[in-house]
């Protein structure tokens, strides 16, 4: 190249570009990949371990109650399992019982409420370890590569499970897939990554928890806040900024956020004044009139059920060894029974009401089958949406409190609550308490 100003400029630009490329390869891309980008003096192994321990305890509750929720659907019965290709991922330990009648109300309420309560803790935990997500180079060994891959699955799985779960609670289905199989498969991916993460990090976390006194940290204000000692894991800032918040303040902020989430959601699982505090409940504040003034999951109009479908021409088909069709007047002439039973939905809300109706066991006898030996598939009048039918086990059919309900709290069911007849089974998921019943198909239970 000629010795010209332009040549010197071109050579200088090329040399600068080579230097930038060398720095990029050695130190990582600019921005979050550089250690000095992260300057919070609060980050460190101790804080991360505290948040991780709280999160782990909550996730155990969410995982166990989630698996119980899957079992509550009795997925081995026809029409109940929405994940037909699940294989070994769909295992469960026992058939779902009908007592205690409040069990599903408690387990699913805990699943949703604890999950919402953990959101601030999860976000704080991700904030505390975010420098590790931008480590450069991504892996220096095969073992480190496996660990970082599990970290991607852990963070991605947590985000997916929490995001889809919250959207499902709000009945806001913006994702292009079915929630139920995606949540099941996502749960197993997340739990596998969590198991690897805990196995690798738990001993280290225990050591870090013992390295500082929690009570002392909770008494330390901003003026006394200092960075944790430099650590080999890269969580402590290489160039920490002056503190603007103490660790006590951060933990109080996260705890306050969790307390707020708990307070705004727990009321939907309780009857009484606290229900008015459930501002995160997805179904509005008023549900009906008089005795029918309680939670409506989906209205008749939203599922294509009209008053004409449920009028005088309505007949219940009862199918079994013998078949018959019954009007509502026929059902009202049969022996009626009344029980106070809760109804609980997968979205976390629940309520106890007083139901009156005909025992499913009596209807099984009319169909010519023996209660305790036959399941029943219940089919609805609804025209759109999922769960137009569901199956109940022989044990559920035989329970004397399992009803084809005709009234609630002494009044006829409203259309939105399932008039002319709906299923009420103790301890069953709300979606299996089918509304607007048109057919009961009794058949031998298949193991």
Legacy VTK file of the C-alpha trace (Angstrom):
# vtk DataFile Version 3.0
C-alpha trace
ASCII
DATASET POLYDATA
POINTS 447 float
0.000 0.000 0.000
1.383 3.460 -0.796
2.745 5.507 2.059
-0.126 7.992 2.010
-2.295 9.485 4.735
-5.117 7.291 3.488
-2.910 4.209 3.748
-1.918 5.059 7.304
-5.571 5.623 8.149
-6.587 2.289 6.657
-3.782 0.499 8.489
-4.712 2.180 11.729
-8.356 1.246 11.338
-7.448 -2.372 10.651
-5.144 -2.500 13.655
-7.857 -0.979 15.862
-10.347 -3.503 14.580
-7.913 -6.341 15.356
-7.419 -4.986 18.866
-11.182 -4.767 19.395
-11.619 -8.322 18.115
-8.839 -9.569 20.401
-10.446 -7.828 23.391
-13.852 -9.223 22.403
-12.485 -12.777 22.314
-10.486 -12.339 25.553
-12.905 -10.279 27.662
-16.250 -10.910 25.996
-18.589 -8.622 24.055
-19.157 -5.145 25.492
-21.920 -4.584 28.006
-23.245 -7.295 30.340
-20.554 -9.784 29.290
-17.905 -7.632 30.993
-17.595 -8.210 34.788
-17.347 -4.470 35.532
-20.786 -3.938 34.002
-22.401 -5.332 37.186
-21.724 -2.967 40.108
-24.332 -3.650 42.810
-22.567 -4.030 46.174
-25.387 -6.293 47.427
-24.812 -9.254 45.141
-22.916 -12.165 46.549
-23.107 -15.869 47.401
-24.713 -15.252 50.816
-27.618 -13.184 49.469
-28.142 -15.589 46.583
-28.185 -18.516 49.014
-30.794 -16.854 51.241
-33.088 -16.170 48.291
-32.428 -19.637 46.879
-33.355 -21.375 50.121
-36.687 -19.523 50.329
-37.370 -20.221 46.659
-36.499 -23.907 46.998
-38.864 -24.368 49.945
-41.696 -22.744 48.015
-40.972 -24.665 44.816
-41.206 -27.971 46.668
-44.759 -27.021 47.717
-45.656 -25.896 44.193
-44.213 -29.058 42.624
-45.909 -31.489 45.023
-49.304 -29.766 44.769
-48.961 -29.591 40.990
-48.397 -33.343 40.758
-51.365 -33.884 43.081
-53.474 -31.724 40.790
-52.563 -33.970 37.872
-53.571 -37.053 39.881
-56.852 -35.372 40.860
-57.974 -35.535 37.243
-57.900 -39.358 37.364
-55.977 -39.309 34.065
-56.369 -43.048 33.545
-60.081 -42.575 32.830
-61.249 -41.843 29.276
-61.771 -38.174 28.373
-59.759 -36.946 31.372
-56.165 -36.869 30.140
-55.165 -34.055 27.809
-51.599 -35.348 27.430
-51.989 -38.677 25.586
-48.291 -38.820 24.598
-46.991 -38.280 28.114
-45.516 -41.753 28.648
-43.717 -42.068 31.971
-44.138 -38.338 32.604
-47.779 -38.958 33.471
-47.218 -41.246 36.431
-49.177 -40.796 39.647
-49.146 -42.750 42.890
-52.820 -43.275 43.729
-56.362 -42.815 42.472
-57.839 -39.558 43.658
-60.051 -39.992 46.756
-63.368 -38.329 47.570
-62.344 -37.484 51.107
-61.427 -35.377 52.840
-63.736 -33.187 50.803
-61.455 -30.142 51.228
-58.232 -31.781 49.991
-58.243 -30.455 46.413
-59.360 -27.069 47.679
-56.271 -26.901 49.881
-53.732 -28.415 47.473
-54.733 -26.411 44.403
-55.219 -23.245 46.424
-51.703 -23.709 47.821
-50.323 -24.397 44.331
-51.633 -21.112 42.955
-51.204 -18.883 46.015
-47.681 -20.083 46.835
-46.724 -19.780 43.168
-47.890 -16.166 43.057
-46.215 -15.424 46.377
-42.898 -16.711 45.010
-42.860 -14.345 42.008
-40.966 -11.527 43.816
-38.534 -14.085 45.282
-37.925 -15.601 41.846
-37.257 -12.190 40.295
-34.892 -11.263 43.143
-33.053 -14.572 42.797
-32.625 -14.024 39.048
-31.352 -10.498 39.730
-28.841 -11.828 42.257
-27.296 -14.280 39.768
-27.725 -12.402 36.511
-23.952 -11.839 36.078
-23.583 -15.624 35.837
-25.896 -15.676 32.834
-23.388 -13.544 30.904
-20.138 -15.302 31.829
-17.551 -15.251 29.045
-16.537 -17.649 27.624
-19.808 -19.573 28.137
-17.958 -22.741 29.199
-14.362 -23.686 29.847
-14.942 -27.432 30.192
-17.499 -30.101 29.398
-18.626 -30.226 33.033
-19.085 -26.470 33.105
-20.955 -26.648 29.806
-23.388 -29.208 31.250
-23.923 -27.088 34.341
-24.571 -23.950 32.279
-26.966 -25.847 30.002
-28.902 -26.918 33.083
-28.905 -23.270 34.175
-30.477 -22.236 30.877
-33.137 -24.915 31.314
-33.633 -23.870 34.932
-34.107 -20.175 34.204
-36.081 -20.769 31.021
-38.203 -23.449 32.673
-38.980 -21.243 35.649
-39.960 -18.368 33.380
-42.148 -20.616 31.225
-43.911 -22.306 34.141
-44.590 -19.107 36.054
-45.633 -17.131 32.965
-48.019 -19.746 31.560
-49.376 -20.513 35.030
-50.199 -16.860 35.708
-51.748 -16.440 32.268
-53.877 -19.543 32.886
-55.053 -18.156 36.217
-56.242 -15.066 34.371
-57.781 -17.138 31.530
-55.599 -15.151 29.117
-54.553 -17.695 26.519
-52.214 -15.759 24.253
-49.875 -18.718 23.685
-50.371 -20.886 20.557
-50.544 -24.220 22.400
-52.676 -26.031 24.941
-51.824 -25.023 28.497
-52.280 -28.440 30.127
-49.754 -30.599 28.221
-47.312 -27.693 27.949
-47.446 -27.077 31.698
-46.944 -30.779 32.447
-43.984 -31.211 30.099
-42.529 -27.861 31.149
-42.782 -28.878 34.796
-40.699 -32.014 34.255
-38.037 -30.118 32.297
-37.865 -27.499 35.029
-37.778 -30.067 37.854
-34.982 -32.027 36.152
-32.911 -28.855 35.789
-33.708 -27.874 39.377
-32.588 -31.289 40.665
-29.230 -30.917 38.874
-28.836 -27.364 40.147
-29.621 -28.308 43.751
-27.302 -31.312 43.670
-24.436 -29.125 42.446
-25.078 -25.971 44.470
-26.709 -27.035 47.748
-23.499 -27.874 49.666
-22.007 -24.560 48.544
-25.167 -22.681 49.502
-25.163 -24.209 52.993
-21.579 -23.057 53.503
-22.439 -19.567 52.346
-25.470 -19.342 54.620
-23.237 -20.127 57.574
-20.714 -17.489 56.562
-22.833 -14.535 57.703
-25.256 -13.930 60.563
-28.763 -13.285 59.282
-29.785 -11.357 62.387
-26.785 -9.084 62.042
-27.601 -8.444 58.381
-31.167 -7.565 59.318
-29.826 -4.971 61.771
-27.409 -3.419 59.287
-28.470 -0.267 57.476
-27.146 1.352 54.318
-24.220 3.017 56.085
-22.908 -0.321 57.323
-23.496 -2.248 54.103
-20.321 -3.567 52.491
-19.783 -5.914 49.546
-19.326 -9.575 50.346
-15.751 -10.904 50.071
-14.640 -11.620 46.513
-15.833 -15.039 45.478
-14.659 -17.533 42.862
-18.190 -17.713 41.386
-18.266 -14.187 39.987
-21.310 -12.914 41.884
-19.536 -10.165 43.850
-19.017 -7.029 41.757
-15.467 -6.443 40.533
-15.973 -2.690 40.854
-18.861 -2.216 43.316
-20.758 1.075 43.435
-21.648 2.753 46.734
-24.732 1.117 48.294
-28.088 2.844 47.955
-29.937 0.054 49.755
-28.979 -2.380 52.489
-29.417 -6.126 52.255
-32.003 -5.696 54.990
-33.875 -3.279 52.741
-33.667 -5.594 49.752
-34.967 -8.566 51.731
-37.755 -6.398 53.180
-38.663 -5.198 49.683
-38.846 -8.755 48.360
-40.732 -9.972 51.435
-43.180 -7.086 51.152
-43.804 -7.916 47.496
-44.478 -11.542 48.387
-46.789 -10.518 51.226
-48.716 -8.293 48.821
-49.073 -11.112 46.281
-50.265 -13.434 49.034
-52.793 -10.896 50.335
-54.189 -10.207 46.868
-54.692 -13.884 46.029
-55.366 -15.976 49.151
-58.902 -14.617 49.560
-60.079 -16.467 46.449
-59.578 -19.763 48.280
-61.560 -18.665 51.353
-65.176 -17.850 52.031
-66.053 -14.742 54.001
-64.746 -11.163 54.065
-61.256 -12.036 52.788
-62.728 -12.947 49.397
-63.085 -9.210 48.760
-59.305 -8.826 48.997
-58.636 -11.250 46.130
-57.935 -8.563 43.541
-55.880 -11.031 41.485
-58.904 -13.328 41.080
-59.675 -13.626 37.353
-63.459 -13.681 37.297
-64.638 -10.291 38.500
-66.230 -9.235 41.771
-69.926 -10.146 41.349
-71.015 -13.615 40.365
-74.782 -13.888 40.490
-77.843 -13.026 42.524
-79.143 -14.354 45.815
-78.222 -17.984 46.549
-76.336 -18.177 43.222
-73.969 -15.332 44.129
-70.681 -17.251 44.057
-67.863 -17.864 41.636
-68.646 -18.486 37.965
-65.728 -19.926 36.067
-67.236 -19.722 32.577
-70.646 -18.375 31.708
-73.258 -20.218 29.682
-73.011 -17.628 26.905
-69.241 -18.081 26.590
-69.691 -21.829 26.015
-72.648 -21.615 23.655
-75.366 -22.752 26.097
-78.673 -20.911 25.797
-81.884 -20.855 27.805
-83.576 -22.673 24.923
-81.183 -25.620 25.368
-82.156 -25.965 29.016
-85.894 -25.346 28.781
-88.873 -27.686 29.033
-87.618 -29.892 26.213
-84.405 -30.770 28.105
-83.988 -34.440 28.977
-81.178 -36.236 30.775
-80.005 -39.377 28.997
-78.958 -42.080 31.466
-77.055 -44.830 29.663
-76.033 -48.216 31.071
-77.358 -51.763 31.013
-80.721 -50.019 30.734
-81.296 -46.642 29.133
-83.791 -43.944 29.978
-84.443 -40.233 29.575
-85.465 -38.095 32.542
-86.948 -34.619 32.683
-86.045 -32.221 35.448
-89.436 -32.900 37.012
-88.617 -36.626 37.015
-85.364 -35.910 38.825
-87.080 -33.706 41.397
-89.443 -36.567 42.247
-86.528 -38.837 43.100
-84.998 -38.909 46.618
-83.041 -35.678 47.024
-80.046 -35.191 49.292
-78.329 -32.053 50.540
-74.642 -31.586 51.403
-72.327 -28.661 52.023
-69.431 -29.264 49.634
-66.615 -27.112 48.294
-66.026 -26.563 44.614
-62.440 -25.745 43.662
-60.992 -24.802 40.301
-57.530 -25.288 38.815
-57.142 -21.487 38.722
-57.011 -21.561 42.523
-60.402 -20.229 43.573
-62.756 -22.263 45.719
-65.954 -21.870 47.664
-68.241 -24.033 49.785
-71.959 -24.059 48.991
-74.971 -26.197 49.957
-76.007 -28.465 47.087
-79.219 -30.469 46.655
-79.706 -33.192 44.078
-79.948 -36.856 43.171
-77.168 -39.216 44.144
-75.109 -40.520 41.240
-75.311 -43.938 42.875
-79.131 -43.877 42.564
-78.878 -42.908 38.901
-76.390 -45.751 38.353
-78.925 -48.205 39.773
-81.582 -46.810 37.434
-79.168 -47.479 34.569
-78.862 -51.083 35.709
-75.306 -50.943 37.031
-73.941 -51.469 40.519
-72.415 -48.417 42.222
-68.805 -49.102 43.074
-68.189 -51.157 39.952
-69.001 -48.613 37.241
-67.519 -45.295 36.192
-69.525 -42.630 34.411
-68.739 -40.307 31.538
-70.624 -37.043 31.909
-71.442 -35.055 28.772
-72.484 -31.416 28.707
-74.625 -29.206 26.508
-71.709 -26.822 25.995
-70.766 -26.353 22.365
-67.368 -24.672 22.534
-64.226 -24.909 24.621
-62.585 -27.800 26.414
-64.129 -30.143 28.959
-67.488 -30.696 27.341
-67.222 -34.100 28.971
-65.339 -35.778 31.801
-65.238 -39.176 33.478
-65.707 -40.000 37.149
-64.319 -43.107 38.793
-66.378 -45.889 40.357
-65.335 -44.623 43.781
-66.615 -41.161 42.956
-69.912 -42.524 41.635
-70.413 -44.623 44.777
-69.765 -41.805 47.234
-73.164 -40.899 48.758
-72.276 -37.181 48.589
-71.694 -37.301 44.813
-74.724 -35.588 43.298
-76.389 -34.564 40.125
-77.201 -31.201 41.680
-80.461 -29.425 40.861
-80.393 -26.681 43.483
-77.855 -24.661 45.412
-78.413 -22.919 48.740
-82.097 -23.799 48.539
-82.688 -22.209 45.116
-82.676 -23.573 41.578
-79.316 -23.410 39.868
-78.854 -20.327 37.721
-78.038 -20.838 34.053
-74.412 -19.811 34.624
-74.128 -22.326 37.466
-75.322 -25.210 35.316
-79.139 -25.225 35.191
-80.941 -27.566 34.750
-78.412 -29.985 36.367
-74.735 -30.183 37.161
-72.307 -32.591 38.791
-71.005 -32.026 42.312
-68.484 -34.603 43.543
-66.570 -34.200 46.809
-62.894 -33.359 46.382
-63.043 -33.358 42.566
-61.456 -30.616 40.446
-64.013 -27.989 39.520
-63.741 -28.799 35.829
-65.058 -32.312 36.551
-68.143 -30.873 38.246
-69.688 -30.638 34.805
-72.420 -28.058 34.183
-75.480 -28.325 31.886
-75.414 -32.126 31.983
-77.154 -33.842 29.063
-75.928 -37.448 29.436
-74.616 -39.845 32.063
-72.951 -42.837 30.430
-72.324 -45.586 33.019
-69.976 -48.406 32.073
-67.642 -50.911 33.768
-64.525 -49.222 35.071
-61.378 -50.096 33.164
-58.252 -50.417 35.329
LINES 1 448
447 0 1 2 3 4 5 6 7 8 9 10 11 12 13 14 15 16 17 18 19 20 21 22 23 24 25 26 27 28 29 30 31 32 33 34 35 36 37 38 39 40 41 42 43 44 45 46 47 48 49 50 51 52 53 54 55 56 57 58 59 60 61 62 63 64 65 66 67 68 69 70 71 72 73 74 75 76 77 78 79 80 81 82 83 84 85 86 87 88 89 90 91 92 93 94 95 96 97 98 99 100 101 102 103 104 105 106 107 108 109 110 111 112 113 114 115 116 117 118 119 120 121 122 123 124 125 126 127 128 129 130 131 132 133 134 135 136 137 138 139 140 141 142 143 144 145 146 147 148 149 150 151 152 153 154 155 156 157 158 159 160 161 162 163 164 165 166 167 168 169 170 171 172 173 174 175 176 177 178 179 180 181 182 183 184 185 186 187 188 189 190 191 192 193 194 195 196 197 198 199 200 201 202 203 204 205 206 207 208 209 210 211 212 213 214 215 216 217 218 219 220 221 222 223 224 225 226 227 228 229 230 231 232 233 234 235 236 237 238 239 240 241 242 243 244 245 246 247 248 249 250 251 252 253 254 255 256 257 258 259 260 261 262 263 264 265 266 267 268 269 270 271 272 273 274 275 276 277 278 279 280 281 282 283 284 285 286 287 288 289 290 291 292 293 294 295 296 297 298 299 300 301 302 303 304 305 306 307 308 309 310 311 312 313 314 315 316 317 318 319 320 321 322 323 324 325 326 327 328 329 330 331 332 333 334 335 336 337 338 339 340 341 342 343 344 345 346 347 348 349 350 351 352 353 354 355 356 357 358 359 360 361 362 363 364 365 366 367 368 369 370 371 372 373 374 375 376 377 378 379 380 381 382 383 384 385 386 387 388 389 390 391 392 393 394 395 396 397 398 399 400 401 402 403 404 405 406 407 408 409 410 411 412 413 414 415 416 417 418 419 420 421 422 423 424 425 426 427 428 429 430 431 432 433 434 435 436 437 438 439 440 441 442 443 444 445 446
